[in-house]
Amino acid sequence: MSEALIPVFAGPSLPPEERPAGPFDWRPPAAAGDILALLERPPAKLCLIDGYFGSRPAPWHKEILALMARGTIVLGAASMGALRAAELHSLGMVGIGAIFTAYRDKRIEGDDEVALIHADERLRFAPMTVPMVEIRATLQQACRAGLLRSSDARNIRTSVHGIHFEDRDWPLMEEVCVSEGLLQRAAFKKLRAIHVPLKKIDALSCLREALIAVVPQKPSPAPPATCFIRALEKQL
């Protein structure tokens, strides 16, 4: 087992300029096969933060289970990591942060809660739309700050949730809120100014937890070696 660096699959949740120093091996968002490729030299720990949804196949559950069976602690947070951790926490994957907790407790459902459009690695994974989980967090913060009543926040949340994640950016949300009489433009700009970067917050928590996580003495059981997982291995 490789002890040197902690592989971290990250993109728009934690772009390069936001990444802390540490024993981290930074990798782009995970796609199917990326975690499976680590089986030959399994790391002691791994952080799954971002992963692809539509443009490329997402990382499989069995990849994560296979790596954990080799003794790797797999921590997930923020985006794809939160989704997979909510699905696999009962089998040993470690979930971190508010987004994971909301998925685990079924207070939110669906990939579209964390999905967004972002630039590629050449443009430092810059986000171009806003994930619904951060809108929820921002509306909660606005209520705590006295900028919104709870009833108004619920109406805004319902309205912007109806916008497809590929189109849900600040300008369009502003137009929708103004046109529906939910907020005046000045009030919307105040809302945008207190944007809560929840994915970043959870991603940083994941890194901190990875540094102190203790590798289990007894690995998780290996998943069945299905024809599908063998076919994915052949593609690597």
Secondary structure, 3 states (H helix, E strand, C coil): CECCCEEEECCCCCCHHHCCCCCEEEECCECCCCCHHHCCCCECEEEECCECCCCCCCCCHHHHHHHHHCCCEEEECCCHHHHHHHHHHHHCCEECHHHHHHHHCCCCCCHHHCCCCECCHHHCCCECCCCHHHHHHHHHHHHHCCCCCHHHHHHHHHHHHCCCCCCCCHHHHHHHHHHCCCCCHHHHHHHHHCCCCHHHHHHHHHHHHHHHCCCCCCCCCCCCCCHHHHHHHHHC
